[in-house]
Amino acid sequence: MAFRQAVFLHTQKTAGTSIVYMAREHYGAENIISHGDWLTQEPEDYCPKPFISGHFGFSLAERFFAGRYSFTFLRDPLDRIISFYSFCRGRDPREYAIYEAASRLDIDQFIELAVGDHGDDPLRQDCHNLIWNNQAWQLARGWDYKPDGKSAPTIKDYSVDDVLKFAKRNLERFDFVGFTETFDEDALVIGKQLDFDRSYVPHENSSVEIKKSSLSSATLKAIYSMTEVDQEIYAFAKRKFRNRFRRIWNIGRVISG
């Protein structure tokens, strides 16, 4: 069966791995790209694949919008940061420096890595880039393919107002915007649109996460400070899209009986 072609902007720790797993089961592993695959391939190499996803930004995702069902997921920013730390802490510390840091630091110390002037420290740079308004940045422009070794713009090249403006504008371009908090319902909507078997919604790549109550007030303040634009874009998306897409879900629920 030929499934509808799709492009999925997958921001880290927004339940996207479960969507990718569902896509792999339907399209076949050879017919999708996901996570960091795009970093080691030219866009023209994976353009023919029916399902394109990855930890890239909108500037790359929009190249594949024509003729494809486009979607993304958002998550409460505080929950996403806690999940990101828990994920890193559970990985092999020999794989990446940020995993090693999470394995030896508590979350308060880990968040400190992303705060303030990180200078030329690559570990602090990575931590900062993956936390500081990362959801809004991926929507505004985000990580992109860099031809010929040229440097792509970063969030520091944009004003906060522009990041928020572009993120809101680009959200309007997607066919569907889901939320991690309503993942099961939203995954069924996506499955319906892509002609998947909607009776099966996997949960993959979940991690044991620390409780919010265990965070110090200083850490909570630091996270909220580093996700102010994320908080605003998340609230905007919930107001703008939840009711719009709930109608699709209600239709799907009636059909599924």
C-alpha positions in Angstrom: 0.0 0.0 0.0 1.3 3.5 -0.9 1.0 5.8 2.0 0.7 9.6 1.7 4.0 11.3 1.7 4.9 13.4 4.8 7.5 15.7 6.4 7.8 15.9 10.2 9.8 18.6 12.0 10.9 16.6 15.0 12.1 18.8 17.9 13.9 16.7 20.5 11.9 15.3 23.4 8.5 16.0 22.0 7.4 12.4 21.6 8.6 12.3 18.0 10.4 9.0 18.2 7.1 7.3 18.7 5.8 8.9 15.5 9.0 7.8 13.6 8.5 4.3 14.9 5.0 4.3 13.6 6.2 5.6 10.2 8.9 2.9 10.0 6.3 0.2 10.6 4.1 1.5 7.7 6.6 2.9 5.2 9.5 0.5 5.9 12.8 1.5 7.4 14.3 2.0 3.9 11.7 4.6 3.0 12.2 7.1 5.8 14.9 9.3 7.3 14.8 10.4 11.0 16.6 12.0 13.8 20.2 13.0 12.6 20.1 11.1 9.2 19.9 14.5 7.4 23.3 15.5 8.8 25.1 12.9 6.8 23.2 13.1 3.5 22.5 15.6 0.8 18.9 16.8 0.7 18.5 15.5 -2.9 19.5 12.1 -1.7 16.6 11.7 0.7 14.1 13.9 -1.1 12.6 10.8 -2.9 11.8 9.1 0.4 8.1 9.3 1.3 8.6 10.1 5.0 11.2 12.7 5.9 11.8 13.7 9.5 14.6 14.8 11.7 16.0 17.2 14.3 16.2 20.0 11.7 14.5 23.4 11.6 11.8 24.9 9.6 14.1 26.3 6.9 15.0 22.7 5.9 11.6 21.2 6.5 9.8 23.7 4.2 11.8 22.5 1.2 9.7 19.3 1.3 6.3 20.8 2.0 5.0 20.7 -1.6 2.9 17.6 -2.1 3.5 16.3 1.5 1.5 16.2 4.7 3.4 18.4 7.1 3.3 18.3 10.9 5.2 19.0 14.1 4.8 18.5 17.8 5.2 21.0 20.7 5.7 20.3 24.4 5.4 22.3 27.6 8.9 23.8 27.7 9.7 22.9 31.4 8.6 19.3 30.8 10.8 19.2 27.6 13.9 20.4 29.5 13.4 17.9 32.3 12.9 15.1 29.7 16.0 16.2 27.8 18.1 16.0 30.9 16.7 12.6 31.8 17.3 11.3 28.3 20.9 12.5 28.3 21.5 11.0 31.7 20.2 7.6 30.5 22.5 7.4 27.5 26.0 6.0 27.1 28.3 8.8 28.5 31.0 7.8 26.0 28.8 8.7 23.1 28.6 12.5 23.5 30.1 15.0 26.0 26.6 16.2 26.9 25.6 12.6 27.9 28.7 12.4 30.0 27.9 15.7 31.7 24.4 14.6 32.5 25.6 11.3 33.9 27.8 13.0 36.5 25.8 16.2 37.2 22.5 16.7 38.9 19.9 18.7 37.0 20.7 22.0 38.8 24.4 21.7 37.7 23.4 20.6 34.2 21.1 23.6 33.7 24.0 25.9 34.9 26.0 24.8 31.9 23.4 26.5 29.6 23.2 29.7 31.6 25.1 32.9 30.8 28.2 33.4 28.7 29.4 30.0 27.5 32.5 31.5 25.7 34.4 28.9 23.6 33.4 25.9 25.7 31.8 23.4 23.3 29.9 21.5 26.0 28.3 24.7 27.3 27.6 25.7 23.7 25.8 22.4 23.0 23.8 22.6 26.2 22.8 26.2 25.6 21.7 25.5 22.0 19.5 22.5 23.0 17.8 24.4 25.8 17.6 28.2 25.1 14.2 28.7 23.4 14.9 25.6 21.2 11.3 24.9 20.2 10.7 28.5 19.0 14.1 28.6 17.2 13.4 25.3 15.3 10.1 26.8 14.1 11.5 30.2 13.3 14.4 28.9 11.2 16.4 26.2 13.1 19.1 23.8 12.1 19.6 23.5 8.4 21.7 21.7 5.9 25.0 23.7 5.5 26.4 23.3 1.9 30.1 23.7 1.3 30.9 23.9 5.0 29.3 27.4 5.3 27.9 28.4 8.7 24.2 28.6 9.0 22.6 31.5 11.0 22.0 30.8 14.7 19.4 32.1 17.1 21.9 34.8 18.1 21.5 36.3 14.7 17.8 37.1 15.3 16.1 39.3 17.7 13.7 37.7 20.2 10.8 39.5 18.6 11.8 38.1 15.2 12.1 34.5 16.5 8.6 34.7 18.0 7.2 36.4 14.9 8.7 33.8 12.5 7.8 30.9 14.7 4.1 31.9 14.8 4.1 32.6 11.1 5.6 29.2 10.2 3.3 27.2 12.5 0.5 28.4 10.2 2.2 26.6 7.4 1.9 23.1 8.9 -1.1 20.8 8.1 -1.1 19.7 11.7 0.4 20.8 15.0 0.3 18.2 17.8 1.2 18.3 21.5 3.1 15.8 23.5 0.5 16.1 26.3 -2.2 14.8 23.9 0.0 12.5 22.0 -2.3 9.5 21.7 -5.1 11.5 20.2 -2.8 13.5 18.0 -1.0 10.4 16.7 -4.3 8.9 15.7 -5.1 12.0 13.7 -1.8 11.8 11.9 -2.3 8.1 11.3 -5.7 8.8 9.8 -4.3 11.5 7.5 -1.5 9.2 6.3 -3.8 6.1 5.9 -2.1 4.2 8.8 -3.6 1.5 11.0 -5.0 3.9 13.6 -5.5 1.2 16.2 -1.8 1.1 17.0 0.0 4.0 18.7 3.5 3.1 20.0 5.4 4.8 22.8 9.1 4.7 22.2 12.2 6.4 23.6 10.5 7.3 26.9 12.8 7.8 29.9 12.4 7.8 33.7 12.1 11.5 34.5 12.7 13.4 37.6 9.9 15.2 39.3 9.4 19.0 39.0 9.1 19.2 42.7 12.7 18.2 43.0 14.0 21.2 41.1 15.4 24.1 43.1 13.8 27.5 42.8 17.0 28.8 41.1 16.9 26.0 38.5 13.2 26.6 37.8 13.9 30.3 37.4 16.8 29.6 35.1 14.7 27.3 32.9 11.8 29.7 32.6 14.3 32.5 31.8 15.8 30.4 29.0 12.4 29.3 27.6 10.5 32.6 27.6 9.9 32.5 23.9 9.1 28.8 24.0 6.5 29.4 26.6 4.9 32.1 24.5 4.9 30.0 21.3 3.5 27.0 23.2 0.6 29.1 24.6 0.0 30.6 21.2 -0.1 27.2 19.6 -2.6 25.8 22.1 -4.9 28.7 21.6 -4.6 28.7 17.9 -4.5 25.1 16.9 -6.0 22.8 19.6 -9.7 23.6 18.8 -9.0 23.6 15.0 -7.5 20.1 15.1 -9.8 18.7 17.7 -12.5 18.7 15.0 -10.4 16.4 13.0 -9.9 14.1 16.0 -13.6 14.1 16.7 -14.3 13.0 13.2 -11.7 10.2 13.5 -13.1 9.1 16.8 -16.6 8.7 15.3 -15.3 6.8 12.3 -13.3 4.4 14.5 -16.5 3.7 16.4 
